[in-house]
Amino acid sequence: MADENGRIQTDVVIAGGGLAGLTAAVGLCRAGLRVVVVERDAILGGRAASVRDRVTGDSIPIGPHIFASEYPNVLALLDLLGTRDRILWHDLVVTMVEGQHRSVMKMSSLPAPFHFVPSLVADPWLRNRDWLSNVPVTLFALSLDEEGIRRFDSVDALPLLRRLGVSERYIDRFWRFASLSIMNVPLEVCSAGALLRFYRRLIGKRGYRIGFPVEGLGDVFAPGCQRLIEDNGGRVHAGAEVTRIMGEDARAVGVELADGRRIDARFIVAAVTPDVLRRILPAAWVQDHPGFANLDRSTPCPYLSVFLWFDRKLTPERFWARLHQPDALNCDFYDLSNINRGWADRPSIIASNIIYAGRAWRLSDEEIVARTVAELAEYLPEAAHATITHAVVHRIPMAIPCPFVGAERLRLESVTPIGNLVLAGDWLQTGLPPSMESACFSGWTAAEVVLAAAGRPARLARRHVELDPLATLLGKTTGLLLRGFARLGRGMAGSR
């Protein structure tokens, strides 16, 4: 794969060894193309990587994640790797805690979009008029297609919820939590379009489950991807950084690495974050193409993930989440001793997420640990008396791009205006919130684009079943009524 000058030559070079880049590489090498993956970090996996803790030897994720059974593109990758059995599945049950009070949000046997109604009715903090006040936004979300979602990207989520009549109590108990825990930003700054896309999927389907990796998250996919790529003649270069995409006119021809090496390729897949992409693109391309020029408008969402090893078992629960509190740090907690394979007899190992973490970024690790233990003890008082034998704080400068108002319009397509340059990443226009599923979908899509251009067309990306039948019917009916009222309003205005 190297010429007489030492330059590497290949069919495809992929910049980025995260979930999107590895998925694209798997799709391409299985189709017979020669693939080289270049990853800046020493380990593969990107923001879904796992690291080996130096003190305990435990493999832990950069930050805890959950899977969903409605992740067909992630599951397709795990099936190829033979690792789907490393996901611990159970029905969607989320324990919401406020101090030592807990309520459980779970699916009932009712069809979507009514499957959460029994949980709402049973919530002692919600009155009937509160959950009923959410009916208009539910119907409105079901009526939206992707074009409608993008149209509401220019609208702030909180004022829209209020205009649609959602009560302040329901906003506080559901929407603020959903915005921060799922969209990763406070409700006050979230794009209404982005939030409604998530909500439409949540209430439009029932029967899905959530799952937890029973080992380090990156261990579920990264080693298997590397083996599959190399077994099919590809190469993986970890600890090597792409510093420049090289082009001739409006065509990508290769990449240059930080150590001066050059990799020439027929196709380049850039599976990197928006800020990195803008930095490695030729200046002329950024200047000539608005989509590239706008990459610097993408705002990274920082995360802090805390891992605490205790001297005793604190709870039999696997996962719980805190209801929104303005001054709190942590959003969700996981006891890995109740999740990871072979750890059941160990004391509690608690992982937590501090989302949209700019407010806590300047705190020391010791301060973050102390506040996390205090918040944990509000629900599990025993935590205040237990001994912490080890603690780690992971700082992730960018988990996803913040879905601020207008951010949906900044998401690019996989196909670019530059010949032979294809994009992959969870932040692209996938019709999904940035997530592991969005990353895999974009990776399969990028592979499809390259294979089509190489004369080897294939269908790799799995399309999502949008809504269950009753939710689809309600959405279409609501859409027809809204359009009818809009036409009636325009007609009345025109007759004056």
N, C-alpha and C positions, 0 to 999 in steps of 0.2 A: 504493500500500500504506500510505499515511499519511492520517489524518483531518485535519480543520480545526485540531485542537490540536497537530498534529505527531506524534501517537502513531502508531507503525507498527502496522498490522493485517495479519495473515496467517493462513493455515490452520494452519501448524505452525511453532513456534520450537524450534530445537535448541540447547541449551546444551552446547557442547563440539564442537570441530572436529578431534577425533582420529579414529582409524580407525572406531570404533563410530558416532560422530555423523555422519561423512561417508557411511558406508554407509547409515544410516537415511535421510539426506537424499536420496541417489541413488534409493533405492527409492520414496520418497514423491513426489519431483518427477517421476519418470518415470510415475507414476500420475496426474499431473495436479494435485496439490496444490501450493499456494504455500508455499514453505519459506524460512525465514530461519535461517541458521547463525550463531551467535555464538561466537567463539573468543577466549579471554583473551590468548593469545600472538600475536605479530605474524606467525607462520607457522602454517600448518595442519599437522596430522599428529599432534599430541599427543606421546605417548612413542615414536611411530614416525616422528617428523619428521626432516628433514634440514636442515642448516645450511650456509651457504657460508663456508668458512674464510677469514678476512680476510687471511692471509698468502699462502697458496698459490692461493686461488680455487677449491679443490676442494670439491665437494659431498660432505659426509660425514654419516652418520647421527648422531643423538644417541647411539646405541649400536648396535653391529652385531647383526643378527638373521639368522636363517635361516628359509626357507620349507619346507614339506613338501608333497609331492604329494597327501597326504591332507588338504589344506586346501580343501575344495570351496567354502566361502563366501568365502574370500579370492580364490580363482581366479575365481569368478563375478564378483566386482567387477572384477578385472583384465581379464576378457574384455569386460565392458561398456566399459571405458576403453581397450581395445586395447593394453594394456601387458604382457600375459602373456609376450611375447617378451623382456622385460627381466629375466627370471629365468634364471640359469644353473643348469641342473639336472645332477645326476649321482647315481649309485647311492649308497645310504646306506653310506658308508665313513667311519668316524671314527678318526683316528690319535690314539691315547692315548700320551702321552709321560711318562717319568719320568727326569729327567736327559736323557741322549742315547739311552736305551733307548726303543724304540717298539713298540707292539703295535697291531694293526689290528682293529677291530670292524666286521664287514661281514656282509651277508646272504648266505646260501648259497641253493641251489636247493631246499632242504628246505622242506616246508610249515610254516606257523606252527602251533605255537609252537617248532618245532625249528630255525628258520632261522638262529639265532645260535650253535647248538651247535658247529659246526666252529671258529668263532673262539674260543670258550671253551676247547675242547680244545687249541687251538694256543697258548694263552697260557702261557708258560713259568712264570709265577708262580702259576698255579692248578693244584692237583692234582685228580685226578678226583673225590675226595670233596668238594672245594670246590664245583665247579659242580653236582654231584649234590645237594648240600645245599640248593640253590636250587629244586629241583623242587617241593617241597611249597608254597612261596609262589607259584610259577608257577601251579600248579593252583588254588590258593586264589584268586588274583587273577582267573583266568578264570571262576571260579564266581560272582563277584560281579555283581549288577546295581546300578543307581544307588542303590536303597534300601540295599543292603548296604554300598556305598561310604560313604554318609552315616552309616551306623551306626558304622563304624570311624573316623569323623572324631573321635570322642572318645578315641581310642587313640593312644598314642605309637608312631611307626613303628619305632624301634630296638628296644624290648622285644618288639614283635610279631615282627619278623624273627628275633630270637633264640629266641622261643618256638616258632616254626615250624622251627627247626633250622638256619638259615642259618649257615654258618661265619664266624668273625671275619675270615678272610682274604678271603672273598667280599664280606662287608659293606664291608671297607676298599677293595677294588679296584673294586667296582661300585656298591653302594648309596650310599655316601657321595658319590661323584661324581655319581650320578644325582640325588640329593636337592638338592645345591647347584646343579648346572648347569641342571637342568630345573625343579625346584620352587622354586629360589632361596633356600632356607634349609638350614641344617645338619640332618643326619639326626636329631640328638638332639631337635630341636624341631618336626619335621615331623609333620603329621597323617598317620596311617596310611591313612586313607581317600583323601586327596588323592594320596598317593604311589602307592597301589595302582591308582587310576584311570589315572594316566599309564602305569604298568607294564603294565596290562591291554591298553592300546592298542599299546604297543611290541611286545609278544610275541604279540599276537592277530592281527596282520596282517603280511604280507610283501609285498615288491615296491614299497614306497614309496621315493621319492627325496627328497633334500634339495636346496634351491636357494638361491642367493645373488643379491641384486639387483645388477645390473651398473652401477648408478649409486647415488646417495644413496637410501636406503630411502624417504623421504618423497616423492622425485621420481617414484617408481613409481606413486603413487596420488593424492597431494594435488592437484597442478595439474589432473589430469584430472577429479577429482571437482568441483573448483571450476568448471571450464568446463561440465561437464554440468549442474550445479545452475543456473548462471546462464543457460545456453542454454535451460533449461526454465522460465525466469521467476523463479527463486529469487534470493536474495541471500546473500552471505557477508560477515560483518563480523569481520575479524581485528583483534586489538589492542583488543577490546572485551570487558569482563567482565560476566557476569551476577552480580549481587550478591544478588538475591532473586527467588524464585518467588512470584508473587502469587496469592492464593487468595480465593475467596468460599465460606465454609463449608467443605465437603469437596470443592471443585472448583478446579482450577488454571485461571487465566484469562489469565496472561501472565507476563512477566519484567520486572525493572527492571535497568538497566545502571549501571555505576559512574559514568557521566557524567550520570545522571539520566534518560536516555531510557527510555521504556516501550514494550514490544512486546506488544500484545494478540494472542492466538491461540486458536483452537479447541482446539488440542492443544499440550502442552509435552512434549518429549523431553529428559530430563536425561541427557546422555552425559558424565558427569563422574565423578571418583573419589569413593570413599565420604566422605572428609573434606570435600571441596567440597560434595557433596550435602547433608550434614548442615548445613553452614554457610548454604546458601541456602534451605533449607526453612523455612517458617513454624514458629515455636516450638510452636504448638499441635499441628501435625501430628506433630512429633517426640515430643511428650509423649503423644499419644494412640495412637501406633502403635509397638509394640515393635521391628519391623524397622528403622524409622527411628532409634529411640532407641539401638539397638545399633550404629549406624554408627561411633560413636567407639571401638568395640572393635576395629575393623579396624586392623592395624598395617602401616604402609608399609614396603616393602623397598627400601632405598637401593642404588643402583648407582653405580659409577664406570667410565667407559669411557675408555681411553687410546688416543691416536692418535700414532704415531711415524713421521716421515718420515726415512728413512735415505739415505745417500749412495751406496748400492750395493744390488744384489740379494742377499738373504740366503737365499732358498729358492724352489724352484718350487712348493711346496705352497700350497694355498688356505686350509686350516683344520686346526687341531689343538687338542687339549685336554690339559690337565695332569691326571694322576691326583691324587686328593685328597692334600693335604699340610696338616696342621693350621695351620702358620704361613705358608702361601703367601697371596699376594694374588690373583693372576690365575687364572682358570678356563679360558678359551679364547682362542685367538689366530686372527687372520685376516690374510692378506697381501692387501690390496686391489689391489696391482699385478697379482696373478694372477687377480683376479676382475672388476674393473671394466672395462667396455668401453673400449678404446683406451688402456689403461694398461700393456699388457704390456711395453713397452720402458722403463718407468720403474723407478727403484730401488724397493726394498721400502717399502711404506706399511703398517705393522703396526697393527692395531686389536686391542684386548683388552678383556675384561670382568672387572671386580672385582665379584663378586656378594655380596649381603648385606654391604654395604660399611661398616657402622657401625664396624668395627674399624679402618678406614683413613680415615674421614671427616675426622679432625682433622689428618692429614698434609698437608703443603704439596704443591702440584702438583709441585715439584721433587723432593720425596722419593718421591712416587708414581711419577714417571717413572724415577727411579734404580732403585727396586725392581723395576719392570716390566722394565727393560732387563736387570737381573741375572737375573730369572726366565726371560726370553726366551733369554739366553745359555746357560742350563743345557742347552737343547736345540740352539740354534744358536750355537756359540761365536763365530762371526764377528761377532755383534751386539755383543760386548764391545769389538771393535776398530773398528767402523764409527762414523761420525760421524752424530749426529742433527742434521739441518738444521732441523727444526721439530717441536714437540710440543704437544699439546693434551690437557687432561683435562676431560671432561664429567662434571658431578655431577648425578645424577638422584635427587632425594629420594625418589621413589616410582616404582619400575618396575612392581610389582604389589603387592597386599596379601599379606603373608606368610601362607602356608598353615600356620599354627600349628595345634596341636590345638584343635578346636572352630571353626576358621575357616570350614569348609564350611557350617556352619549360619548364618553371617552373610551368606551370598550371597543376594541378593534375586531375585525374579522380575521380568520386564519389566513385568508388570501390577502396579499399586500400588492401595492402598485409596483413593487420591485420584482422583476423576473427572478424566479428560483428562490425567493425568500418567503418562507412560510412561518407563521407564528403559532405558538402553543402556550397555554397558561390559563389558570382558572379565572383570570380577569378579562378574558376575551368575551365576545358576544356569543355566549353559549345558551342563552335563555334560562340560565340557572344563577343563583347567587354564587359568588366565589366560594369554592369548596373542593373537597377531594373529587366529588363527582364531576364538577365543572372542569377540573384539571384533566381527568381521564378522558372526558368527552372531547376536550380540545386536542388532546394528544392523538386519539384515534382519528379525529377530523383532519389534523395536520398530516397524518400518514396517508389518509385518503387523497388529499390534495397532491402530495408528492407522487403517489403511485399513479394517479390519473395522468399527471404530466409525464411520467416515465413510461406511459403506455401499458400499465399494469393495473387497471382500475379494480377497486375492491370496496366492499361495504364493511366497515369496521365499527363505526360509531353506532351505538344503540339509541334509537329514538325513545323518548319518554311517552308513556300513556298519560295524557294530561290530567283528565278528570274522570271520576266515576260517572255512570249514566245519569243518575238523578241530579248530581251537581252540574253536569253539562246542560241538562234541560233547564234548570233554574237559571244558569248563567245566560243561556241563549234567550230565555224569556225576558229576563231583566234587561238584556241588551236591546231587544226589540222595543220594550216599553220606553227605555231611556231615549232611544233614537226617535220614537214616535213623539214623545213629549218635546224633544228638541225641535223637530219639524213643526209641531203645533205652535211652539213659542215663536219660531221665525215667521210662520205664517201670520200669526196675530200681530207681530210687530210690523210686518210689511203692509198690513191692511189699515194701519192707522194713518 
